[in-house]
Amino acid sequence: MADSPNTSPSNPEPSKQKVTPLRCLIGSTISGSLAIALYSLTLSIVHSFASKPLTSKKVLVLRIGSLVRTLVMGVASLGTFIFAFVAFGLILLAIQLSFAKKS
């Protein structure tokens, strides 16, 4: 079995690429785009649920329906927050790296 160019017999782990401000900003752009898309999806879900109320006279059906709607909105909101938070963190990392190189 031939060794790949990133590994050597003494170091089995692949070589890691260096973190640069440009790479952070590219990652931030991708994550921010996903956050915007998920935000749009979350708004669409919320408007869809608001325009179509649950119609049932059974209390159990209303509670389960409300629980499912809350879970769906929560998962969509959580995904939006995670991607937005990652984008913000990558922007801050890019700023930190650009100031660290100047010092």
Phi, psi and omega in degrees: 000127182276144177284143175285162183294341182271354182240156175228162182300327182279336181233099184285346181280144178291152180290140182267141179281150184284142178277125179236160177300324180296316178296324177295318180291324176295315177297323178294322178296317179296313180295321177295323177296317177295323178295318179295318179297317179292328176295318177298318177296318180298315178298320178297318179296315181298315179294324178294316179292324181290327183276346180236085181291158178288132180241099177199154178258354181270130184295319181297318179296318179296319180292316179294318177298318177295321178296315180296317179298318179295319179295317180296314178294323179293318179294318178295319179293322178296317177298318178299314182296317182298312181293322178294320180294319178295318179298317179295317179296322178292325175296316179296323178294321178297320178295316180297317180294323180291327177283329180291327180288329182284332183285000000 
